[in-house]
Amino acid sequence: MTAPDADIAVVGLGAWGASALWQLARRGLRVIGVDRYGPANINGSSYGESRMFRTACLEHPGLVPLAQRSRELWQQLERESGTRLLEPTGAMLIGPEDGRIVGGALRAAREHSLDIEVLDRDALHRRSPAHEALPADHIAVVEPAGGLTLPEATIRAALASARTAGAQILTDTRVTALESESAGTAVHTAAGRVLRVRQVVVTAGPWLDQLVPGLPLEVVRMPTTWFTPREPDERFTLERLPVFMREVEDGDVLWGHGTLPGRTELKLGLEDGGRHFRVVDPETLDRSVSPSDWSVLGRRLADAVPGVGQEPSRATANIYARTPDGQFLIGRPRGNPRLVVAGGCSSHGFKHATGVGEVLADLVQGKEPAFPLGFTDPDRFE
Ligand SMILES: Cc1cc2nc3c(=O)[nH]c(=O)nc-3n(C[C@H](O)[C@H](O)[C@H](O)COP(=O)(O)OP(=O)(O)OC[C@H]3O[C@@H](n4cnc5c(N)ncnc54)[C@H](O)[C@@H]3O)c2cc1C
């Protein structure tokens, strides 16, 4: 192999890749980050101004230490960037006690002795009156230290810190193929440039399996909508309507939060696991929210938060990559010593971005991550 261009290439600079680039650069490795679009672009999964942060990881209790470590790293990134990136406004998880949302949150909270509060339906309605029409058996798990993270600002801060620590960044550069060579990997780009590196970290979000074929991923659309209340309404402030996930009909999950300070819109979306909002090809994605999307989303919203009662002021369809079991893919596929992948966020990966960056840096350096993440092994379905 000719002299490498860098020790490591990170392909895909969304939330996970930007964090990996930051962590690798601060360990003194020569890293180069590559993205087919610009930083904090609208095309991948890390788009839309806000994300829920919580350590009550209902998806798997083993994710709790990762979320806790992510919070520490977020605070470090805030110090380095001088920017507020994580607002602990509280987070609410609502549904039946034995349902996926509340049941999962209670399990994670019990196993890790998390600081949570449990509200019955009436107490929840008093605290957060926008949550109307709750079935009698619905309760809320409130995590006071949960809150909101800012995706675009987080990515920009991680990339700036990475650059300060010596990382090179190539934007508008699409990677077309990864080719094994005798002592490393050749990273081919659409413009014909070839980067030679010792190892590659692929964090290409919904495009991950284009570069690493065979990973069990499908890409799902998820409409996101913003509403401007006709007149100022106390129920829809962030204080009264903190970031939430709420189980509604058929296991669909309504999520969102009230208006951010200085803003007029509240944000609401629906996670339905691909039942109505189909599986798509990210190359030919239609980002508009169609009348058929709205017929499902609008009905769920009207039932759960009747006060909104109008069509959205803004709407877009975001995408995420989902695995068959809803857990991430993090590791070396088939033990490949030159390749680390991280993806399959299954719509709950943003809160772990900074921690995943650290795990990826550990894997690159041949270190065991600080906590067991075997359930994210990319080969577990084989
Ligand atoms: C609507 C919505 C709401 C969500 N809400 C939450 C939430 O509240 N809390 C939470 O924790 N998680 C949430 N998630 C999930 C979270 O947003 C994702 O887990 C996270 O953004 C994934 O980041 P990523 O870096 O893996 O992927 P992405 O952000 O998609 O980044 C992938 C990057 O790879 C680049 N790329 C792709 N192919 C190539 C190529 N060939 N060459 C070079 N670059 C390439 C892309 O341009 C992109 O920048 C939500 C997801 C969606 C869609």
The ligand as an SDF file (V2000), in Angstrom:
LIG
                    3D

 53 58  0  0  0  0  0  0  0  0999 V2000
  -38.0970   11.8980   12.6260 C   0  0  0  0  0  0  0  0  0  0  0  0
  -37.0980   11.2550   13.5380 C   0  0  0  0  0  0  0  0  0  0  0  0
  -37.1850   11.4920   14.9030 C   0  0  0  0  0  0  0  0  0  0  0  0
  -36.2550   10.9020   15.7690 C   0  0  0  0  0  0  0  0  0  0  0  0
  -36.3410   11.1760   17.0880 N   0  0  0  0  0  0  0  0  0  0  0  0
  -35.3830   10.7070   17.9230 C   0  0  0  0  0  0  0  0  0  0  0  0
  -35.3870   11.0970   19.2730 C   0  0  0  0  0  0  0  0  0  0  0  0
  -36.2340   11.8730   19.7240 O   0  0  0  0  0  0  0  0  0  0  0  0
  -34.3910   10.6200   20.0820 N   0  0  0  0  0  0  0  0  0  0  0  0
  -33.4300    9.7850   19.6090 C   0  0  0  0  0  0  0  0  0  0  0  0
  -32.5640    9.3870   20.3900 O   0  0  0  0  0  0  0  0  0  0  0  0
  -33.3920    9.4130   18.3090 N   0  0  0  0  0  0  0  0  0  0  0  0
  -34.3300    9.8680   17.4600 C   0  0  0  0  0  0  0  0  0  0  0  0
  -34.3010    9.5460   16.1460 N   0  0  0  0  0  0  0  0  0  0  0  0
  -33.1880    8.7350   15.6240 C   0  0  0  0  0  0  0  0  0  0  0  0
  -31.9590    9.6150   15.4150 C   0  0  0  0  0  0  0  0  0  0  0  0
  -32.2820   10.7960   14.7680 O   0  0  0  0  0  0  0  0  0  0  0  0
  -30.9260    8.8050   14.6570 C   0  0  0  0  0  0  0  0  0  0  0  0
  -30.6110    7.6880   15.4410 O   0  0  0  0  0  0  0  0  0  0  0  0
  -29.6450    9.5560   14.3870 C   0  0  0  0  0  0  0  0  0  0  0  0
  -29.9070   10.8000   13.8100 O   0  0  0  0  0  0  0  0  0  0  0  0
  -28.7960    8.6880   13.4570 C   0  0  0  0  0  0  0  0  0  0  0  0
  -27.6400    9.3860   13.0860 O   0  0  0  0  0  0  0  0  0  0  0  0
  -26.6120    8.7330   12.0840 P   0  0  0  0  0  0  0  0  0  0  0  0
  -25.3860    9.5450   12.1630 O   0  0  0  0  0  0  0  0  0  0  0  0
  -26.5040    7.2740   12.3180 O   0  0  0  0  0  0  0  0  0  0  0  0
  -27.2910    8.8370   10.6310 O   0  0  0  0  0  0  0  0  0  0  0  0
  -27.5010   10.0920    9.6880 P   0  0  0  0  0  0  0  0  0  0  0  0
  -27.8180   11.3040   10.4420 O   0  0  0  0  0  0  0  0  0  0  0  0
  -28.4850    9.6530    8.6440 O   0  0  0  0  0  0  0  0  0  0  0  0
  -26.0830   10.3120    9.0110 O   0  0  0  0  0  0  0  0  0  0  0  0
  -25.6210    9.5350    7.9440 C   0  0  0  0  0  0  0  0  0  0  0  0
  -24.7130   10.4120    7.1140 C   0  0  0  0  0  0  0  0  0  0  0  0
  -24.0640    9.5850    6.1480 O   0  0  0  0  0  0  0  0  0  0  0  0
  -23.9150   10.3170    4.9730 C   0  0  0  0  0  0  0  0  0  0  0  0
  -23.7350    9.3620    3.8770 N   0  0  0  0  0  0  0  0  0  0  0  0
  -24.6010    8.4140    3.4800 C   0  0  0  0  0  0  0  0  0  0  0  0
  -24.0960    7.7160    2.4480 N   0  0  0  0  0  0  0  0  0  0  0  0
  -22.8750    8.2260    2.2040 C   0  0  0  0  0  0  0  0  0  0  0  0
  -21.8810    7.9340    1.2340 C   0  0  0  0  0  0  0  0  0  0  0  0
  -22.0410    6.9730    0.3260 N   0  0  0  0  0  0  0  0  0  0  0  0
  -20.7350    8.6770    1.2380 N   0  0  0  0  0  0  0  0  0  0  0  0
  -20.5550    9.6610    2.1610 C   0  0  0  0  0  0  0  0  0  0  0  0
  -21.4850    9.9840    3.0890 N   0  0  0  0  0  0  0  0  0  0  0  0
  -22.6310    9.2680    3.1120 C   0  0  0  0  0  0  0  0  0  0  0  0
  -25.2210   11.1190    4.8760 C   0  0  0  0  0  0  0  0  0  0  0  0
  -25.0740   12.2420    4.0420 O   0  0  0  0  0  0  0  0  0  0  0  0
  -25.4640   11.4880    6.3380 C   0  0  0  0  0  0  0  0  0  0  0  0
  -24.9430   12.7740    6.6470 O   0  0  0  0  0  0  0  0  0  0  0  0
  -35.2350   10.0700   15.2520 C   0  0  0  0  0  0  0  0  0  0  0  0
  -35.1580    9.8250   13.8590 C   0  0  0  0  0  0  0  0  0  0  0  0
  -36.0760   10.4140   13.0200 C   0  0  0  0  0  0  0  0  0  0  0  0
  -35.9530   10.1700   11.5460 C   0  0  0  0  0  0  0  0  0  0  0  0
  1  2  1  0
  2  3  1  0
  2 52  2  0
  3  4  2  0
  4  5  1  0
  4 50  1  0
  5  6  2  0
  6  7  1  0
  6 13  1  0
  7  8  2  0
  7  9  1  0
  9 10  1  0
 10 11  2  0
 10 12  1  0
 12 13  2  0
 13 14  1  0
 14 15  1  0
 14 50  1  0
 15 16  1  0
 16 17  1  0
 16 18  1  0
 18 19  1  0
 18 20  1  0
 20 21  1  0
 20 22  1  0
 22 23  1  0
 23 24  1  0
 24 25  2  0
 24 26  1  0
 24 27  1  0
 27 28  1  0
 28 29  2  0
 28 30  1  0
 28 31  1  0
 31 32  1  0
 32 33  1  0
 33 34  1  0
 33 48  1  0
 34 35  1  0
 35 36  1  0
 35 46  1  0
 36 37  1  0
 36 45  1  0
 37 38  2  0
 38 39  1  0
 39 40  1  0
 39 45  2  0
 40 41  1  0
 40 42  2  0
 42 43  1  0
 43 44  2  0
 44 45  1  0
 46 47  1  0
 46 48  1  0
 48 49  1  0
 50 51  2  0
 51 52  1  0
 52 53  1  0
M  END
$$$$
